[in-house]
Amino acid sequence: MDLDPEGIFRDDSDEDDDNLHEREANKEMVVYLIDASPRMFTPANAAKPDEKQETHFHTIVNCITQSLKMQIIGRSRDEVAICFFNTKEKKNLQELAGVYVYNVTEREQLDRPDARLIKEFSCVEDSFMNNIGSRYGITSGSRENTLYNALWVAQALLRKGSVKTVSKRILIFTNEDDPFGGITGAAKTDMIRTTIQRAKDAQDLGLSIELLPLSRPDEDFNMSLFYADLIGLEGDEVVQYVPSAGEKLEDMTDQLRKRMMKKRKVKTLSFAITNDVCIEVNTYALIRPTAPGTITWLDSISNLPLKTERSFICNDTGALLQAPQERFQLYNDKVVKFSVRELSDVKRVSSHHLRLLGFKPLDCLKDYHNLSPSTFIYPSDEQIFGSTRVFVALHSSMLRLGRFALAFYGTPTRPRLVALVAQEEVISSSGQDEPPGMHMIYLPYSDDVRYPEEVHLTSGDAPRATDEQIKKASNLLRRIDLKHFSVSHFANPGLQKHYGILEALALGEDEMPDIKDETLPDEEGLARPGVVKAIEEFKAAVFGENYDQEEAEAAAAKGGASKKRKAIADAASQKSAAYDWADLADNGKLKDMTVMDLKTYLTAHGLPVSGKKDAIISRILTHLGK
């Protein structure tokens, strides 16, 4: 099973200059705007008497810390700035009140996530009140508007770089759905108008403004009071944007991960619909094998990375030759020469990356056809204008008629037939769960499909489960069924331990972080009385009522055999101790001993006793190191 079709998951170090330019174009610049008003330091939920009450501010600090750690591993080229608003102290280049820029001081460049930033920010809550302070930034009788100031500072921080090559985002964290609720009259109207206008000006410059709302225990976050207008939501978008009331506070980390770790294209393909119609699509990786990284060999003296070079040397003269420009192949005792360009043309099986062949009903696509992870494709109008319109027409027709498209995926190294399966958009209360598009499934070759041998048994020979056994098995499966199971929910424990060691070294921590192995069975869940009862009933139905007694007798018999072997080994050890084996080996007297005496040494030391006398002596000498 090839987990890396066509090398789309290759390491960054393997990319050429063109892909390096594409990778840099996908860089993101993010400003985290964190509300530091006193409301953020109130308990986030109704905790039990023995539990420590957690605040929204603490939750946001943990979420951003985890996000920064993931960015170091997966997206280390991104740049971030952390900014608090509604603070007593101010620190920003614009000298605006109530805004404190945490990690960007006397310069305008944003920081790349590093160990120092993560270590300092994770402890910011301990000294926040003493060093930065908290206050209500928008109060009655005051003309200060700290939210307006925060948007102004964030826009200034994101001034560097073009929106065509860099994605710029502002993420706002707050639990106050009406920041201007404490004032009334013309002052409130003016502040709302100027703040929304400031947000629209930022969006006109290509900046994306997003909100991660937090609901207080006594009331839900109401987007329609202010923030729907700030980020530009209309109609049903307001209801879909706010998480459902049943979501727990710890889900905030997953929400932030979904918004920060967006899918990025790995390749752009040309999709030939007919001979005269060709559109452009982007491909996205749904499953990416995670590896610790490539090994970099360093020079032992200079500690610089080593580079591999290949040279051609003449056998006769030893002179350095240039790389051969031609290749040859023997055919019918003749030398057929090929240039590098000709070989490349021979391997090129298609002028297009993707060519449509036809359509088939969805029931023709079997489960065993999906042998390797699929690739998600989505239209793009960057190079070929109108690609989205053609793709949408094809996508809607395939959904309506229940068809999948059969296409030829021509690459120089591995031509494949692929199935394009249309996917509908899925939207829930927390936003878009699945985007519209197509899954490109790599169909197997005929040799990849294995047909099991059919064994014809008579009705008397074939084992049949009784109705009672089937009933107990069904009950057991219902008890241990994993709800909403998905393989993507489990992290690789080996890689998590590897990253945990790197994290401890980078942050200078003395103790290793606790790594939970999610692949191990849930022992606590299996120990529930209902599950234990279902397992015992299933065993009794299959093996009989006295199966536990039979297991105990088998274990006892096995224990008796082991005791007998131990007694023989002890007797051999006592008999072997009577000889000075090292002295016998040095004086060459082992050959004078009997085979039975020699075997006592082998038995005492757990060595094989088979073979002739010479083989036994050789085995003893080897064990003695002679």
N, C-alpha and C positions, 0 to 999 in steps of 0.2 A: 504493500500500500504506500503510495507516494504522497507524503504530507506536504510536499512543496512543488506542486505542478508548475512547470515552466520557470522555476526560480523566482516566483513573485514574492517569496518570503526571505529572500537572501539577505545577508547581513549588510549593514550600511557600508562596511569597508569594501564590499565587492561592487559597489555601484560605480558607474562610469561618470564622466563629467556632466552628461546630459541629465542623468538621474540626480546628481548632486545639486544641480540648479533647481530641479523640481522639488527636491527635499527642502532646500532653503526657502523656496516660495511658499511652503506649507507652514512656516514658522508662525507662532502665535505670540502676541503680546497681551498680557492679562493684568488688569488692575482689580484687586479685591477691595471693595468698599464695605467696611464692617461698621455697623451701627454700634456705638459705644455708650448709648444713653443708659440711665439707670434701669430702665425696663429690661435691658438685655442681661442684667445681673440678678434678676428675680428667678425663683425656681421654675424650671421648664415644665415640670409635671408634678403630679401629686405623689410624692415618694412615701414609702412606708416609714414608720418611726425609726427603725434601725438602719435605714439606708441614707446615704449622703445625697442631698438634693443637688441635682445638676442644673446649671444655668444654660441659657441659650448661647451666651458668650463662650462658655467652655466647649459647648458642642461645635461651634463654628471654628474655634481654634484647632480642635482635633481634626475636623474635616479638612481644613486647609493644609494642616501638617501632613495628613495622609496623601492629599493631592500633590503636594510638593515632592514627597518621596516617590510617588509614581512617575512624576515628570522627570526626575533625575534618571530613572531607569529607562523610561520609554521615549521621552521627549526632552532631552537635556538642552536642546537649542532654544527652547521657548524662554521668554523673559517675563518676569512677574514684578509687581509692586503691591505692597500691602499698605492700605490706607484706612485709618480710623476717622470717623466723623462723629460729631457730638462729644468732643473731648474738651477738657479744661485747657490743656496745653496745645500749642499750635507749632507745627514744623512742616513748612512747605515753601517752595520758592516764591509763591505769590503772596506769602504772609497773610493768608486768609484765616479768619478766626474759626475755631472749632474743628480744624482738620489737621491730623497728625499723620505724616507719611513715615512709615515705620522703617523701611529698609533702603530708601533712596533719599540721600541727604543733600549734599552740595552739588549734585550733578543731575542731568536730565535722563541719563541712560538707565534703563531698568536692569534688574539683577537676573542672572540665571540661577535657578534653584541649586543651592549647594548645602553642604553639611552644616556650615556655620549658621546660615539663615534658618534652617530647620531647627537646629538645637536652641537658638535664641528665641525663635517665635513660639516653640512649644512651651516655653516657660514664661511667656509674656504675661500670663494671667496673675502670676505671683506678685509682680511689682507694678501692675498696670495702674492701680489706684494711686500709688505714691508718685510714679514718674509721669504718667500721662493724664489720668483723671477722667471722670465721667460727669456729664451734665446734660440737661435738656437743651438742645441747640436752638429750638424754635419755641420761644415763650411769648406770652402776652406782654405787650408794651415794648418789645424789642424788634429792631429791624434786621437782626442777624438771621441769615438763612444758611445753616450749615450744610444742608443737603445740596443746595445750589453751589456752595463753595466746594463741596466734595466732587461734584460733577465737573466743575471748572478745573480743579487740580488733576483729576483723572484724565481729562482731555489733554491737558498740557503734558502729562507723563507719556501719553501715547502719540505725541507729536512726531516722533522719529519713525521713519520708514513709510513706504507707500502702501496704501490699502490694496494695491494690485498684487503685491508680493508678500504682504504680511497681514494676517488676520488679527484685528484689534478688538478686544472685548472688555467690558466693564461688568463685573458681577457684584450685585448689591445684596448684602445679608442684613435683614432686619426683622423684628417682630412687631413693629409699629406700622399698622396699615393706614393710619391717618396722621402723618407727621405734623400737619397744621391744625390738628383738632383743638389745640389750646388757645387759638386766636380766632377772632371773628371780624366781620365787616370787610372794609375795603383792603385792609392790610393782608388778610388771608387770601382774598381774591388775587391781589397783586403778586403775592409770593407764589401761589400755585401757578399763575400764568408765567412768571419768569422762570420758574424751575422746569416746567414742561417745555418751554421754549429752549432752555439750555440743553435739555436732553435731545430735542429734535435737531438742534444745531450739531450736536455730536454725532447723531445718526446720519445726518446729511454728509458728514465728513467720512463716512464709512465705518464708524464705530458701532459695535453691537452692544446694547445694554440689556442685561438679563437680571432677573430677580429670583432669589431663593428665599421665599417667605417662611417664617416660623410662626406657628400658631401658639398662643398662650393657653394655659390649662382651662381658663374660663370662657374663652371665645375663639372662633376661627378667624383666620386672616381674611379680611375683606378686600379683594383686589379692586373692586369698583369704586372705592372711596377716593383713591388717588393714583395708585401705581399702574392701573390699567391704561390710563392716559399717558403716563410717563414712558412706558415701554411700547406703547402703540398697539394695544389689544382692542379688538372690537367683537361684539356679539358673543357667539359661543366660545370664542377663544379665551374669554375671561374665565368661564367655568372650567374649561379644560386645562387651564394653566395651573390653577391651584390644586395641590395634592388633595386627595380625598380625606375626609375627616378621620377615617380609620387608620391612616398611615401613622406609624410610630416615629418618634423623634430620631431614633437611630438610623432611619432610612435616609436621613439627610446626606450621609456620606455617599450612599449609592447615587442619589440624585446629582450630587456634585461631580461624581465620577462620570456619570453619563454625559453631563454637559461639557466637562473638560476633555474627556477622552473620546472625542468624536472620531468617526471612521475617516480615514484619509485614503485617497486613491493610491493604488500601487502601480497602475499601468493604464494607458489610454489606447483603445483599440478602434480600428475602423471596421464597421459592420456593414457588409455588402448585402442589401436587401434584394436587389436585382443587379443585372449588369450595368444599369444606368443610375441606380440609386444607392448611395453609400452614406451612412451616418456615422457619427462619432459617439463612443460610449466610454465611460470610465469604469474601471474594475476596483472592487474593494474586497479586502481579505476579511472573511468572517471568523476564521480560526487561524491563529498564528502560533506555530510552535515556538515556545520561549526557551532560549538556551543561555547558559552563563556568558557566552561571548567567545569570540575567536582568540586563539593563543597568539600573542605577540612575542616574537623572539628578540632578545636584546643582546647587544654586544657586551661581553663580560668586562671589558675595560672602560669603554665610553658610555655604556648603558643606553645606547641609542638603538632604535629599532633596526633590525637587519632587513635588507632587501634581497630578493632572489633574482639572479640574472642567469640567463642561459646563453652559452657561447658554443660555436661550432669550430672545431679544430681539425685540421687536415692530419690524417693518419701518417702520411709519408713525411711531410715537412714540419708538422707541428705549428704551422702558421694559423692565425686567427681568420676564420672565414665568416662571410656574411650569412645571414639566415637564408636558406634556399628559397627561391621564389617559385619553384615548381615542385609538384609532387608527381609520383608515378605509380602505376599499377600494372603488374604483369598479367597479360591476357593472351592466351594461345602463344606463349613463348615470345610475346612482343611487349615492349615497354611503351605503355600509353601514358603520356605526360599531361598533367593538368596544372594550370596556374591556380593561385589562391582564389582569384576572382571566379574562375570556372567552377571550382569546387563549391564555392558559396552559392553560385547559381544552380548547381545540381541539387544542393540540399534544400533550396527554397522551393517549397511545394505549393505555395500560394502567394499571390500578390496582395491579398487582403488578410488581415488577422482573423476575421470572422466572416463566414459566408453562409447565408441562409439557404438550406436545401429544401425544406418543406415542413409540413405539420402533421402531427399524429395525435390521437386521443390520449388523454392523460392516463387512462388505465393501461396503456401500452408500456408505460414507464414503471418498472418494477423496483422494489426496494433494493435488491441486490445489484442494481445498476449503479447505485451511488456508492462507489468504492473509496473515493477520496473526497476531501472537503470541497464544497462548491465555492464558487466565486460570485459575488453580487455585482451586477452591472447596472449602471444608471446613465441616462443620456447627458450629453454635454454639447453646448453650442459655441465653445471657444474657437474651434477651427472650422467647423462645418455648421453654418447657420441653418436652423430648421430641423436639427437632429432630434430635439425634444418633441416636436410636433409629430414627426414620423414614429418615434418610439412610443409615444402615448397612444397613437392610433393602433399600432401593432399590439401593445400591451392590453388595451381594453378589448380588442377583438379576441385575443387568446383567452382572456378571463370569461368573456361572454359565451364563447363556443366550447370551452373546456378542452383546449388544445395546448400542446407544448410544441415549441419550434425545434426542429432538428437542424443543426448547423455544423459546418466544417471549421475547425479551429486550426488553421495552418500556421505552424511555426517551423523554423529551420531545423529544429532538433527532434520534435515529437509531434507529428500531425495527429489530431484527435477528432473524433466525433463528439459533439456536446449536445446536451438537451437544455433548452432555455425555457424555464418554468416561470410564469408570471406570478408575482406576489402582490396581493392587495394591501393597501395601507390599513394599519391597525392603530386606532387611537383610543386611549383610556383617559381617565380623569387626571392623570399626572402628565399627559402629553402623548406624543407619538411613540408607540412601542415598536412598530415595524414600518419601515418606509415602503412606498411602492417601488417596484423595479422587477428585475428578473434574476433568478438564480441560474448560473451556468454550471451544470452538472457534467463532469467528465465521464463519458460513457466508457465501459470496459471494452477491451478487445475480446475476440471470441475465445482466446486462450485463457483469459482471466476468469471466465465463467466455468465453475466446476459443477458437474451434475453428479449427485450422490448415487452410488450403486443401489439398485433395488434388490432387496432380499425377500424372496417369496417364502413365506412361512404358512404352514397350515394353521387352522384355528386352534388346534390343540397345543402347538408349539409357541405361538405368539403370547408374550406376557400381557395380561389384561388387568387393569386396576379395577378394584371393586367400587361400587357406588359409595361405600363408606369411606374408602381411601380418597376418592375424588372430592367428597364433601369436606373431609378434614384438610386436604391440600388447599382447597379454595378458601376455607376459613383462615388458614395460615397466611396465604398470600394477601388477603384483605387486611390482616393485622399488621404485616410488615411492609405494606405498599408505601413507597415514597411519593408524597404528593408533589406535583409540579417538578418532577425530576428532570434535570438537564446536566449533561456532562460539562457544560461550560461553568457550572456553579462550583466546581472543585478545582482548587489550585494545586500545582505540582509541589508536593512537600519538599522534594529535594532542592528545587529552585528557590522555594521560600526560605529554606535554611541557608542557602547560599547568599541570597539577598540580605537575610538577617545578619549574617556575619559581616558582610560589607557595610551594612548600616551601623552596626556596633563599632566597627573600626573607624568609619568616617565621623561618627558623632562622639568618639572617644568614650564610649560607655564601657563600664567594667563587666556588666552582665549581658549575656546573650538574650535577645527578646524571645518570648515564648512563641513557638511555632506550632500551631494546631494542625495536625495531620487530618484533613477532611476526608481522606480516602479510607480511613480505618472504620470498621463497623461501629455503629452506635450502641455501645455496650449498655448504656443507661436505658435506651429505648428497648433493647432486646430483653432487659431484665424486668420489664413491666409484667405484672401478674397475668394480664390477658394474653400477652405474647408467649410467655412461658407455658401457659396452659395449652395454647394452640399448638406449640411445638411438641409437647408431651403427647397430646392426643394424636398428632400426625405420626409420631414414632410408634405409638401403640397400634395404630391402624395398619402400619406397613410391616413392622417387625414382630408384632405380637405383644401380649401383655407382659411377658417375662423377659423382654429384651434387655433390661438393665441387669438382670441376674446373669444372663448369658455373657454380657460384656464384662461383668465382674469376674466370672470364671475364666474367661479368656485372658484377662489381665493377670489373674493369679497364676495361670499356666505359664504365661510369658515371664512372670516374676520368678517362678521356680527354675526355668531354664537359665535365666541370668544368674541366679544364685549358684547353680551348678558350674557355670563357666567361671565365676569368680573363685569358687573353691579350687578348681583346677589351676587357675593362675596363681593363687596363693601357694599351693603346694609346689608348683614349679619355681616360684621365687625363692622359697626356702631351700630347695635342692640346688638352685643355681648359685645361691650365696655361699655355698661351700667351696667354690672354685674362685681362683684369682684369674679372671678371664684376660685381663690386660697382660699379665705375666705369661700366660699360656700362649697368647697371640705373639708376643715379642720373641719367645723361644721356639716358635713353630711347633708346639705340642698339640695344637688343636686337632691335627690329623690323626693323632694317636687315640683320641677319645671316641666313644661310641656315638652312633647317630642319636640314640635316645638321650644321652647326656647333652649333646649339642642342642637338641630341640628344647631342653628345659630352659636354656638361655633365651631362645626365640619366644617361647610361650610366656616367660616372665616379663618380656619387654613388648609383648603385643605384636610380634613380627610374624610373617607367614612361615609355616613349618614345612611347606611342600618342597620337593626337589631332592636331588641326590646329595651325597655327603659334600662334594666340592662346592655345590651351590649354597649349601647351608653354611659352610665355613666362610665363603665369600660374603654372605649376608652378615655374618657376625663381625667380620673384619670391617666391613663398611659401617656398621653401627658403632663400632669402637673407634672409628676414624683412623684405622691403620692403612 
